[in-house]
Amino acid sequence: DLENDPGETKNIANQNPEIVKRLRDEFMSWFADVTEGQNYAPVPIPLNQGAGEETEIEPSWATVTGPTVEYFFDGYDWDVLQDWASTDDQAEWTLQAPAANSYKVHMTYGAGLGTATNFKLIVKNGDEKSATEVVLNEGTTSRALIEREVATIQVPAGNSTLTLSFDRMTKGSSPALINELRLEAVK
């Protein structure tokens, strides 16, 4: 609203979701047209190897698929994967490890009161695949972020895929939102 806010200091997107959706759809259509035939897949994320060293895995680096999950950006350090509701919902990152290693997975997430959401963390390299169940327990609200260690995974040398896949809601009706994953090298 340039007439009432010429400096564009107020974000009115939440008050106008239909306009936001229309503009986003128009942008996505334009982008698909001008990038036809181009591959803009995320690049592999190089993993730190030294004991205790961490690698940050951001939501914006994921390839997101599924009928309900979406990547949402709402300002600096508030980009999340949200609206997990289908077992077809997943986020996928390509990892690049110079050597095989174990990693502690730290997740920053938001979850409302009375909710518990189950996810699967899947590491795949060629035909080899391992899955770990992750349960994100309740918080105070989905906008109050919790950081905790949720699993330990084995990552083989070379390129592999890390997939976060929605499994089920075990309590409540508001699935967790994911703000960040960090992989901490064990050895």
GUDONU-750966 format. One line per 10 residues: number of its first residue (from 1); for each residue x, y, z of N, C-alpha, C. Coordinates in steps of 0.05 Angstrom, whole numbers. Each point is the difference from the previous one (the first is absolute). Layout:
N
NUM) X:Y:Z:X:Y:Z:X:Y:Z  ... .
! end
This chain:
187
1) 17:-24:0:-17:24:0:18:25:0  10:7:-23:19:22:-3:-13:28:7  -26:2:-3:-13:25:6:1:6:30  -7:-20:17:0:4:28:26:-6:14  18:-14:-14:26:-8:12:22:2:-22  7:25:-8:18:3:-22:28:-12:5  8:-2:25:26:-12:7:-1:-30:3  -24:-11:-4:-4:-29:2:11:-11:26  -8:12:23:10:-8:26:-19:-20:14  -24:-4:-10:-19:-18:12:-6:-24:-18 .
11) 3:-24:11:-6:-24:-16:-30:-6:4  -15:2:-22:-29:-5:1:-8:-26:-14  20:-17:-4:-5:-25:-14:-21:-17:15  2:-2:27:-18:-16:15:-29:10:-2  -4:25:-5:-26:12:-2:-12:-4:-28  16:-9:-19:-9:-3:-28:10:-26:-12  -8:-23:12:11:-26:-10:-8:-6:-29  -23:9:-9:-8:-5:-27:18:15:-20  8:24:6:17:15:-17:28:-12:0  10:-8:23:26:-13:3:1:-25:-17 .
21) -22:-17:2:0:-25:-16:-1:6:-30  -16:20:-8:-1:6:-29:27:10:-10  13:18:15:26:10:-8:21:-22:0  0:-17:20:19:-23:1:-4:-18:-24  -25:-7:-6:-6:-18:-22:9:13:-27  -4:26:-3:9:14:-24:30:-1:-2  14:5:23:29:-1:0:10:-28:-8  -12:-21:13:9:-27:-6:-5:-7:-29  -22:9:-12:-5:-5:-28:21:14:-17  6:25:6:20:15:-15:28:-14:3 .
31) 7:-7:24:26:-13:5:2:-26:-15  -21:-16:0:0:-25:-15:4:5:-30  -12:21:-10:2:7:-28:29:9:-8  12:18:16:26:11:-7:23:-19:6  -5:-21:16:21:-19:7:-5:-27:-12  -18:-2:-19:-6:-26:-13:25:-12:-11  4:-26:6:23:-14:-9:25:3:17  -1:16:21:22:4:18:-4:-17:25  22:-9:12:-1:-15:25:11:16:22  -17:8:19:9:16:23:-2:-17:26 .
41) 9:-24:-1:-1:-18:23:21:10:21  -7:-2:25:20:8:21:26:-16:-3  22:13:7:26:-13:-2:4:-17:25  17:-21:-1:6:-16:23:12:17:23  -8:-7:24:10:14:24:24:-14:11  24:13:0:24:-13:11:-2:-3:30  5:-24:10:-2:-4:29:27:3:14  -1:13:23:24:3:17:6:-28:12  26:-6:3:8:-27:8:11:-2:28  12:22:11:13:-1:26:-20:-4:23 .
51) 9:-16:20:-18:-5:23:-10:26:12  -27:2:3:-13:23:11:-6:22:-20  12:-1:-25:-6:20:-20:-28:-4:-11  -14:22:-5:-27:-1:-9:-3:11:-28  -20:-11:-14:-8:10:-26:-30:7:2  -6:25:-8:-27:10:1:-15:-9:-25  -24:-10:3:-17:-9:-22:-25:18:1  -3:18:-19:-21:19:0:-25:-10:-16  -24:8:8:-24:-7:-15:1:9:-29  11:23:-5:1:11:-27:17:-16:-19 .
61) 17:-17:10:17:-17:-16:-13:-26:-8  -23:-5:10:-14:-26:-5:-16:0:-26  -3:-23:-11:-19:-5:-21:-25:-11:14  -22:15:-1:-24:-7:16:-20:-12:-19  -11:-23:8:-21:-13:-16:-23:-9:18  -23:-3:-11:-23:-9:15:-24:19:-3  -23:-9:7:-24:16:-5:-4:23:20  12:-1:24:-6:21:19:24:15:10  23:-13:3:23:13:12:9:23:-19  10:22:13:10:22:-17:22:14:15 .
71) 17:12:-16:21:17:10:-12:28:4  5:12:23:-11:26:6:21:18:11  3:24:-11:20:20:9:-15:24:11  7:8:24:-13:23:13:21:17:14  22:6:-13:20:17:11:25:-15:8  20:15:8:26:-11:7:-3:-22:21  12:-22:-6:0:-23:18:-27:-11:7  -21:7:-15:-26:-13:4:-8:-11:-27  15:-20:-9:-9:-15:-23:-4:-29:10  -23:-11:-7:-8:-25:11:-13:-18:-21 .
81) -1:-26:7:-16:-19:-15:-24:-5:17  -24:5:-11:-24:-1:16:-22:-14:-15  -22:-5:15:-24:-12:-11:3:-30:-7  16:-14:16:4:-28:-4:-26:-15:7  -12:-14:-18:-25:-14:6:-3:-27:-15  16:-4:-21:-3:-24:-16:26:-17:2  -3:-26:-2:23:-17:0:16:3:-26  -10:14:-19:15:7:-25:16:25:3  -3:14:23:15:25:4:29:-6:8  19:13:-13:27:-4:7:18:23:-9 .
91) 23:2:13:21:20:-8:25:-17:-4  15:8:-20:23:-16:-7:24:18:-5  23:-8:11:25:15:-4:21:-20:-10  18:9:-18:23:-16:-8:24:7:17  12:-20:12:23:4:17:25:-10:-14  22:12:7:26:-8:-12:20:-4:23  8:-25:5:18:-7:22:26:-10:-12  23:12:8:26:-10:-9:6:-28:10  -11:-7:23:4:-27:11:-25:-8:16  -5:-25:4:-23:-10:15:3:11:29 .
101) -22:6:12:0:11:27:-27:-3:13  -1:1:26:-25:1:15:-5:30:7  -26:7:-1:-7:28:6:-24:0:20  3:17:20:-23:6:18:-17:20:-15  -26:-5:-1:-19:18:-14:-13:18:21  4:26:-2:-13:19:17:-21:14:-17  -24:2:11:-22:12:-16:-12:23:16  -5:22:-14:-14:23:11:-28:0:-12  -20:-1:18:-27:-3:-10:-20:14:18  -24:4:-9:-21:11:16:-23:-21:1 .
111) -12:-2:23:-22:-19:4:-19:12:21  -26:-3:-6:-20:11:19:-4:-18:24  -15:11:19:-8:-16:24:-15:-24:-8  5:-22:13:-15:-25:-5:5:-13:-26  22:6:-14:6:-13:-25:25:-17:1  1:-20:-16:24:-16:-5:-1:-9:-29  21:5:-14:2:-6:-28:23:-20:-5  -6:-21:-15:21:-20:-6:10:5:-29  26:0:-2:13:2:-26:19:-23:-4  9:-5:-24:22:-18:-6:22:15:-12 .
121) 25:-5:9:24:10:-12:12:-23:-16  3:4:-26:10:-22:-17:25:9:-13  21:-16:2:25:5:-15:3:-21:-21  4:9:-25:1:-18:-23:25:5:-16  15:-21:-6:23:2:-18:-1:-24:-18  -7:5:-26:-3:-22:-19:-23:-18:10  6:-26:2:-21:-19:9:-1:-2:31  19:11:14:0:-1:29:-18:22:12  -15:-8:20:-20:18:11:-3:-6:30  0:20:17:-5:-4:28:-21:21:9 .
131) -18:-8:18:-21:18:10:1:1:30  -5:23:11:-1:5:28:-26:15:7  -15:-9:20:-24:14:8:7:23:18  -13:23:-4:3:24:16:-27:8:10  -3:5:26:-25:9:12:5:29:10  -15:19:-10:2:27:9:-23:5:20  7:3:25:-20:3:21:-9:29:2  -21:3:16:-14:26:2:18:22:11  -7:24:-8:12:24:11:-22:18:11  4:25:-1:-21:19:10:-17:10:-23 .
141) 13:4:-23:-13:10:-24:18:-7:-24  -11:-2:-23:17:-7:-23:20:23:-7  -5:24:10:18:23:-5:22:2:21  -1:-15:21:22:-1:21:17:-24:-7  24:6:-10:17:-22:-10:15:-15:22  2:-26:-4:14:-18:18:24:-11:-16  23:-2:13:23:-13:-13:8:-24:18  2:-23:-13:9:-23:15:12:-21:-19  16:-18:12:11:-22:-16:-22:-21:-3  -4:-9:-25:-22:-18:-5:8:-28:-10 .
151) 25:-2:-9:9:-26:-11:30:0:-5  10:-23:-5:27:-3:-11:-2:-16:-26  13:10:-21:-2:-14:-26:28:-6:-10  2:-20:-18:25:-7:-13:-2:11:-28  21:15:-8:1:11:-27:24:-12:-14  -4:-13:-23:22:-12:-14:17:21:-15  24:-8:-8:16:18:-16:-13:5:-27  5:24:-11:-11:7:-26:-27:15:3  -15:1:-21:-26:13:0:-21:-19:10  -17:10:17:-23:-16:9:-23:20:4 .
161) -24:-11:4:-24:16:3:-10:-3:29  -6:23:12:-13:0:26:-29:9:-4  -19:-17:8:-28:6:-4:-14:1:27  -15:21:4:-17:3:24:-28:-5:-11  -13:-21:10:-26:-9:-10:-21:0:23  -23:12:-5:-21:0:19:-11:-28:3  -3:-9:25:-11:-27:5:-28:1:11  -4:14:23:-27:1:11:-1:20:24  -24:9:5:-5:15:25:-8:-21:21  14:1:23:-8:-19:21:-17:13:21 .
171) 1:27:2:-17:15:18:-6:27:-13  -24:10:4:-7:27:-9:-6:1:-29  -1:25:-11:-8:3:-28:17:21:-14  20:11:14:17:21:-12:28:-11:-3  7:-8:-25:27:-12:-3:22:20:4  23:-10:7:23:16:5:9:15:-25  14:22:4:13:13:-22:30:-2:5  16:-3:-21:28:-5:2:15:26:-8  17:10:17:15:24:-5:29:-6:-8  12:-22:10:28:-5:-7:8:-28:9 .
181) 18:-12:-14:14:-24:8:29:6:2  14:-11:19:29:2:1:11:-28:4  21:-6:-16:13:-26:3:26:4:13  4:-13:24:24:3:15:16:-26:-3  24:3:-11:18:-23:-4:7:-13:26  -1:-27:1:5:-14:25:30:-5:3  13:-9:-21:29:-6:3:17:16:-19 .
! end
